[in-house]
């Protein structure tokens, strides 16, 4: 069983990292779940996430430190196009809904489809989290509906939690780490098995090729070496006697073995000829190797020396040559030095390999941290741009209605001409009935209504005149073009700097060496 330990938030070291995204409708408690699990904090007041927030969750499984890079995304519709860019290359997606909101549960299918459409990896895992179980008495989503939905959509895990009480919150991320670490180990095993298979196939091919070359070389070399006895000198040798220093054909080998049963015989058919040290110079008609050439560091025979002295040319013409016996002590001393050197370099080479591994691990971590940092920077830039864009667009709607006119004024002004005609006719009728005492109260009431309508028409007419007076006003974006261009140029100039950090590297190496000494 795997041993699991949750580590502090400020843990910097890690062995394996996984990217996790958290999605779901606004107000379902995505950020609350994360902050409760990592910082043990719960905010009662609701504040919508803008764009995304980034967290890290560290835990130790067996002897490996796992870090979950958590991208907590906002659930608002206006940010959906921005958030979808974070779905790619995710190891696991956590979709959150509120058990007290049927609407948030009905949208889970949409979130699931968006992630599968944007994230091309078929290995991405999916968790479903029902938050706010502290509101069980207000539950709108039945457990039966959830169970059926999980089966239909192949979720890896469903868990109900409460960001408020903290129930099951840490378990979400612990289970995520366990599942992803298990996948990592399985993938690693598959990769190693595949490499072994490939290596095995390559080894077989190399062995076959090597065997063909060896057989070819053996056949060629056997043909070159003939039996040392004059009567059989045309026959191919199959054995070499190291004691007699002669080559034997098949027939001679039988006689030789009968007389010299304890001699060391070398089978030419099973071994390469060049592995045999015969003590005889390989040049034709040359003799025993008794001399040593210091210049070329090789053994040579008297015939080699004679060719130099007699004719004044040859490989060793300008070389320093001596008897083999004279270099015996020198070579023994050099052998001892070489053995010591090999023993020394063996341990230092192992140390160098370990140092290289530490440096490589540090480089890999630096690479991941750099990528995350770049993503954060550009996401913040996008967030600032999107927020400013939304602010300016809303401002345009408000200010245009305030400074110029709105659609309501146009609709009201359309009916003014007809209203005027109607009340002119009505006014004429009232004027004719003015002296009728029986209709006096009715006439006065009609007069009052006409007065009210005239006031309303005057207000609309005044607004129209104001709009007409501002017809030449033109709105434009107030900005310093030079300043904007400077910002854009600064972004274009962003690049990665590669500087040596020998001091930190040495600290890491010393730390690792200390660990090794403690283990010893």
C-alpha positions in Angstrom: 0.0 0.0 0.0 1.3 3.5 -0.9 2.4 5.7 2.0 1.0 9.2 1.5 2.0 12.4 3.3 0.7 15.9 2.6 3.6 18.5 2.5 3.6 22.2 3.3 2.6 24.7 0.7 6.1 26.3 0.6 7.7 23.0 -0.4 10.1 23.8 -3.3 11.5 20.4 -4.3 9.6 17.8 -6.3 10.2 14.7 -8.4 7.1 14.6 -10.6 4.6 17.4 -11.6 1.1 17.1 -13.0 -1.2 19.8 -14.4 -4.8 19.9 -13.1 -7.6 22.2 -14.1 -10.7 23.0 -12.0 -13.9 24.1 -13.9 -17.5 24.6 -13.2 -20.2 27.3 -13.0 -19.5 30.6 -11.2 -20.4 30.3 -7.5 -20.0 26.5 -7.1 -17.0 27.0 -4.8 -14.0 26.0 -6.9 -11.6 28.5 -5.4 -13.0 27.8 -1.9 -12.2 24.1 -2.3 -8.7 24.8 -3.4 -7.8 27.4 -0.7 -9.4 25.2 2.0 -7.3 22.2 0.9 -4.0 24.1 0.6 -4.3 27.0 3.1 -7.1 25.9 5.3 -8.9 29.2 4.6 -12.6 29.7 3.9 -14.0 33.0 2.8 -17.7 33.6 3.6 -18.1 36.5 1.1 -18.3 35.6 -2.6 -15.7 37.0 -5.0 -15.7 35.8 -8.6 -12.4 34.6 -10.0 -11.2 36.8 -12.9 -9.5 34.7 -15.5 -7.8 32.1 -13.4 -5.8 31.5 -10.1 -2.8 29.3 -9.7 -2.1 27.0 -6.8 0.3 24.1 -6.0 -0.5 21.1 -3.8 2.5 19.0 -2.6 2.4 15.5 -1.3 4.8 12.6 -0.9 3.9 9.1 -2.2 6.4 6.5 -1.0 9.7 8.3 -1.6 8.5 10.6 -4.5 7.5 14.2 -4.0 4.4 15.0 -6.2 3.4 18.5 -7.1 -0.1 19.2 -8.5 -0.1 22.5 -10.6 -3.7 23.6 -10.0 -5.3 26.0 -12.5 -8.5 27.3 -10.8 -10.5 28.8 -13.7 -13.4 31.2 -13.5 -16.9 30.1 -14.4 -18.3 33.2 -16.0 -19.4 33.0 -19.6 -17.5 36.1 -20.7 -14.2 34.4 -19.8 -14.9 31.0 -21.4 -12.9 31.6 -24.5 -9.9 32.6 -22.4 -10.2 29.7 -19.9 -10.5 27.1 -22.6 -6.8 27.8 -23.6 -5.8 26.2 -20.3 -7.4 22.9 -21.0 -4.6 21.6 -23.2 -2.0 19.2 -21.8 -4.0 18.7 -18.6 -3.4 15.4 -16.7 -6.7 15.7 -14.8 -9.8 17.8 -14.9 -12.0 18.4 -11.8 -15.5 19.6 -12.6 -17.4 21.1 -9.7 -21.1 21.7 -9.2 -23.2 22.6 -6.1 -25.6 19.9 -4.8 -28.1 22.7 -4.0 -28.1 23.9 -7.7 -29.7 21.7 -10.4 -28.6 24.3 -12.9 -24.9 24.0 -12.1 -25.3 20.2 -12.4 -27.0 20.4 -15.7 -24.0 22.4 -17.1 -21.5 19.7 -16.1 -22.1 18.0 -19.5 -21.1 21.3 -21.3 -17.9 21.6 -19.3 -17.0 18.0 -20.0 -17.5 18.4 -23.7 -15.5 21.7 -23.8 -12.5 20.0 -22.1 -12.6 16.9 -24.3 -12.8 19.1 -27.4 -9.9 21.4 -26.4 -7.7 18.8 -24.8 -6.5 16.3 -27.4 -4.9 13.9 -24.9 -6.9 10.6 -24.6 -5.2 9.9 -21.2 -6.7 12.9 -19.3 -8.5 11.8 -16.1 -11.9 13.3 -14.9 -13.1 13.9 -11.4 -16.7 15.1 -10.5 -17.0 17.0 -7.2 -20.4 17.8 -5.6 -19.6 20.8 -3.3 -21.7 22.3 -0.4 -22.8 19.1 1.3 -23.2 21.4 4.4 -26.4 22.4 2.6 -27.8 18.9 2.4 -31.3 20.1 3.5 -31.3 22.3 0.4 -30.2 19.5 -2.0 -31.6 19.8 -5.5 -29.5 17.2 -7.3 -30.4 13.6 -6.4 -27.7 11.0 -5.7 -29.4 8.7 -8.2 -29.1 11.3 -11.0 -25.4 11.8 -10.1 -24.7 8.0 -10.2 -26.3 7.6 -13.6 -24.4 10.6 -15.0 -21.0 9.2 -13.7 -21.6 5.8 -15.4 -22.7 7.4 -18.7 -19.7 9.7 -18.9 -16.9 7.5 -17.5 -15.7 9.7 -14.6 -12.7 8.3 -12.7 -14.0 9.5 -9.3 -17.0 11.2 -7.8 -16.7 12.8 -4.4 -18.9 15.1 -2.3 -17.3 17.7 -0.2 -17.8 21.0 1.7 -15.4 23.9 1.3 -17.0 25.4 4.4 -16.5 22.6 6.8 -13.5 21.1 5.0 -15.1 17.6 4.7 -13.4 15.5 2.0 -11.6 18.6 0.6 -8.0 17.3 0.9 -9.1 13.9 -0.2 -9.9 15.3 -3.7 -6.3 16.3 -4.3 -4.8 13.3 -2.5 -6.9 10.9 -4.7 -5.8 13.0 -7.8 -2.1 12.6 -6.8 -2.5 8.9 -6.2 -4.3 8.2 -9.5 -1.8 10.3 -11.6 1.2 8.8 -9.9 -0.2 5.3 -10.6 -0.6 6.3 -14.3 2.9 7.7 -14.3 4.4 4.4 -12.9 2.4 2.3 -15.4 3.4 4.5 -18.4 7.0 4.3 -17.2 6.9 0.5 -17.0 5.3 0.3 -20.5 8.0 2.6 -21.8 10.8 0.5 -20.2 9.2 -2.8 -21.6 9.0 -1.2 -25.0 12.6 -0.1 -24.8 13.6 -3.5 -23.7 11.8 -5.1 -26.6 13.4 -2.6 -29.0 16.8 -3.2 -27.4 16.2 -7.0 -27.6 15.3 -6.7 -31.3 18.3 -4.4 -31.9 20.6 -6.8 -30.0 19.3 -9.8 -32.0 19.9 -7.9 -35.2 23.4 -6.8 -34.0 24.2 -10.4 -32.9 23.1 -11.8 -36.3 25.1 -9.1 -38.1 28.1 -9.8 -35.8 27.8 -13.5 -36.3 27.8 -13.1 -40.1 30.8 -10.8 -39.9 32.6 -13.2 -37.6 31.9 -16.2 -39.8 33.1 -14.3 -42.8 36.2 -13.2 -40.9 36.8 -16.7 -39.6 36.6 -18.2 -43.1 38.9 -15.6 -44.4 41.4 -15.9 -41.6 41.4 -19.7 -41.6 42.2 -19.6 -45.3 45.1 -17.3 -44.6 46.6 -19.6 -42.0 47.9 -22.9 -43.3 49.3 -26.0 -41.6 52.9 -25.5 -40.3 54.1 -28.9 -41.6 55.6 -28.8 -45.1 53.7 -31.9 -46.2 50.3 -30.3 -45.3 51.2 -26.6 -46.1 48.4 -26.3 -48.6 45.8 -27.5 -46.0 43.9 -25.0 -43.9 44.8 -24.9 -40.2 42.0 -25.5 -37.7 44.1 -25.5 -34.4 46.9 -23.4 -33.1 49.1 -24.8 -30.3 50.2 -22.1 -27.9 53.0 -24.2 -26.4 54.5 -25.4 -29.7 53.5 -22.1 -31.5 52.5 -24.0 -34.7 49.3 -24.3 -36.8 47.8 -27.7 -37.3 45.4 -29.1 -39.9 42.8 -31.6 -39.1 45.1 -34.6 -39.6 48.1 -33.1 -37.8 45.9 -32.2 -34.8 45.1 -35.8 -34.2 48.7 -36.9 -34.1 49.7 -33.8 -32.0 47.0 -34.5 -29.4 48.2 -38.1 -29.1 51.7 -37.0 -28.2 51.1 -33.8 -26.3 47.8 -34.2 -24.4 48.4 -31.2 -22.0 49.3 -28.6 -24.6 47.1 -25.5 -24.9 45.2 -25.7 -28.1 43.3 -22.8 -29.7 40.4 -23.6 -32.0 40.5 -21.3 -35.0 37.0 -22.2 -36.1 35.4 -20.9 -32.9 37.6 -17.9 -32.3 39.1 -15.0 -34.2 42.7 -15.4 -35.3 43.6 -11.8 -34.2 43.0 -12.8 -30.6 46.0 -15.2 -30.7 49.3 -14.0 -29.5 51.8 -16.4 -31.1 55.0 -14.5 -30.2 55.9 -14.6 -33.9 55.9 -11.5 -36.1 53.0 -11.5 -38.5 55.1 -10.4 -41.5 56.0 -13.1 -43.9 59.2 -15.0 -43.2 59.8 -12.9 -40.0 60.9 -14.4 -36.7 60.2 -14.3 -33.0 59.1 -11.0 -31.4 62.1 -10.1 -29.2 62.3 -6.3 -29.5 60.2 -3.4 -28.4 59.8 -0.1 -30.4 59.3 2.7 -27.9 58.2 5.2 -30.6 55.2 3.1 -31.8 54.7 1.1 -28.5 54.7 -2.2 -30.3 56.7 -5.5 -30.4 58.9 -6.3 -33.4 61.3 -9.1 -34.5 64.9 -9.3 -35.6 63.9 -9.3 -39.2 62.2 -5.9 -38.7 65.4 -4.5 -37.1 67.5 -6.0 -39.9 65.5 -4.4 -42.6 66.1 -1.0 -40.9 69.9 -1.5 -40.3 70.6 -3.1 -43.7 68.5 -1.1 -46.1 67.9 2.1 -44.1 64.1 2.2 -44.5 61.0 0.8 -43.0 58.5 1.6 -40.2 61.1 1.7 -37.4 63.8 3.6 -39.4 64.0 6.5 -36.9 62.7 4.7 -33.8 64.2 3.9 -30.5 64.3 0.1 -30.2 65.4 -2.2 -27.3 65.1 -5.8 -26.1 61.8 -6.7 -24.5 63.6 -7.7 -21.3 64.7 -4.1 -20.7 61.2 -2.7 -20.6 59.9 -5.4 -18.2 60.2 -3.3 -15.0 59.0 -0.1 -16.8 55.9 -1.9 -18.2 55.1 -3.4 -14.7 55.3 0.0 -13.1 53.1 1.5 -15.8 50.6 -1.4 -15.4 50.4 -0.6 -11.6 49.9 3.1 -12.4 47.2 2.3 -15.0 45.4 0.0 -12.5 45.4 2.8 -9.9 44.2 5.4 -12.5 41.4 3.1 -13.5 40.4 2.5 -9.9 40.5 6.3 -9.3 38.6 7.3 -12.4 36.0 4.6 -11.7 34.9 6.3 -8.5 35.2 9.9 -9.9 33.3 8.9 -13.0 30.4 7.6 -10.9 30.5 10.8 -8.9 30.5 12.8 -12.2 27.4 10.9 -13.4 25.6 11.6 -10.1 26.5 15.3 -10.4 25.3 15.4 -13.9 22.0 13.8 -12.9 21.5 16.4 -10.1 22.2 19.2 -12.6 19.9 17.7 -15.2 17.1 17.4 -12.6 17.6 21.1 -11.7 17.5 22.1 -15.3 14.3 20.2 -15.8 12.7 21.9 -12.8 13.9 25.3 -14.0 12.4 24.5 -17.4 9.0 23.7 -15.9 9.0 26.7 -13.5 10.0 29.0 -16.4 7.1 27.7 -18.5 4.7 28.2 -15.7 6.0 31.7 -15.0 5.6 32.7 -18.7 2.0 31.3 -18.7 1.2 33.4 -15.6 2.7 36.6 -17.0 0.8 36.3 -20.3 -2.4 35.3 -18.6 -2.2 38.3 -16.4 -1.6 40.5 -19.5 -4.6 38.9 -21.2 -6.7 39.4 -18.0 -5.7 43.1 -17.9 -6.5 43.6 -21.6 -9.9 41.7 -21.3 -10.9 43.6 -18.2 -10.0 46.9 -19.8 -11.8 46.0 -23.0 -15.0 45.1 -21.0 -14.7 48.4 -19.0 -14.4 50.5 -22.1 -17.3 48.8 -23.9 -19.6 49.2 -20.9 -18.5 52.9 -20.6 -19.4 53.5 -24.3 -23.0 52.2 -23.8 -23.4 54.3 -20.6 -21.9 57.5 -21.9 -23.5 57.5 -25.4 -26.9 57.2 -23.7 -26.1 59.9 -21.3 -24.4 62.4 -23.7 -26.4 61.8 -26.8 -29.7 59.8 -26.7 -31.0 56.3 -26.2 -33.4 54.2 -28.2 -36.3 55.0 -25.9 -36.1 58.7 -27.0 -36.3 57.7 -30.6 -39.4 55.5 -30.0 -41.1 58.3 -28.0 -40.4 60.9 -30.6 -41.9 58.8 -33.4 -45.5 59.1 -31.9 -45.2 62.9 -31.2 -46.7 64.1 -34.6 -49.8 61.9 -34.3 -50.2 63.0 -30.6 -50.1 66.7 -31.6 -52.7 66.2 -34.4 -55.0 64.3 -31.9 -54.8 67.0 -29.2 -55.3 69.9 -31.8 -58.5 68.3 -32.9 -59.5 67.6 -29.3 -58.7 71.2 -28.3 -61.0 72.5 -31.1 -63.9 70.4 -29.9 -63.4 71.6 -26.3 -63.4 75.2 -27.6 -66.8 74.7 -29.2 -68.2 73.1 -26.0 -66.7 75.7 -23.7 -70.0 77.6 -23.1 -72.0 74.5 -22.4 -72.6 74.6 -18.6 -73.5 70.9 -18.4 -70.1 69.9 -19.9 -68.0 72.4 -18.0 -66.3 69.9 -15.6 -65.6 67.5 -18.5 -64.2 70.3 -20.6 -61.9 71.5 -17.8 -60.7 67.9 -17.2 -59.9 67.6 -20.9 -58.0 70.8 -20.7 -55.9 69.5 -17.9 -55.0 66.3 -19.8 -54.0 68.4 -22.8 -51.7 70.5 -20.6 -50.0 67.3 -19.3 -49.5 66.0 -22.8 -48.1 69.3 -23.9 -45.6 69.2 -21.0 -44.4 65.7 -22.0 -44.1 66.7 -25.7 -42.0 69.7 -24.6 -39.7 67.4 -22.6 -39.2 65.1 -25.6 -38.8 68.1 -27.9 -36.1 69.6 -25.6 -34.2 66.3 -25.6 -34.3 66.2 -29.4 -33.0 69.7 -29.6 -30.1 68.8 -27.2 -29.3 65.7 -29.3 -29.3 67.8 -32.5 -26.9 70.3 -30.9 -24.5 67.4 -30.2 -24.8 65.8 -33.5 -21.2 67.0 -34.5 -19.6 65.5 -31.3 -17.4 62.6 -32.2 -16.2 60.0 -29.6 -12.8 58.4 -29.8 -10.4 56.4 -27.7 -8.2 58.6 -25.6 -4.7 57.1 -25.6 -1.1 57.9 -26.1 -0.2 56.0 -29.2 3.5 56.3 -28.5 3.0 54.8 -25.0 1.0 51.9 -26.4 3.6 51.2 -29.0 6.3 51.2 -26.3 4.3 48.6 -24.3 3.9 46.4 -27.4 7.6 46.7 -28.3 8.5 45.7 -24.7 6.4 42.6 -25.0 8.0 41.7 -28.3 11.5 42.0 -26.8 10.7 39.5 -24.0 13.1 36.6 -24.3 14.7 33.8 -22.2 18.2 34.5 -20.7 20.5 31.6 -20.0 23.0 32.5 -17.3 25.3 30.3 -15.3 24.4 29.7 -11.7 27.4 27.8 -10.5 27.0 28.8 -6.9 23.5 27.2 -6.6 24.7 24.1 -8.6 27.6 23.6 -6.1 25.2 23.9 -3.2 23.0 21.2 -4.7 26.0 19.0 -5.4 27.3 19.4 -1.8 23.9 18.7 -0.4 23.6 15.5 -2.5 27.1 14.4 -1.5 26.2 14.9 2.2 23.1 12.7 1.7 25.3 10.0 0.1 27.8 10.1 3.0 24.9 9.8 5.5 23.6 6.8 3.7 27.1 5.2 3.7 
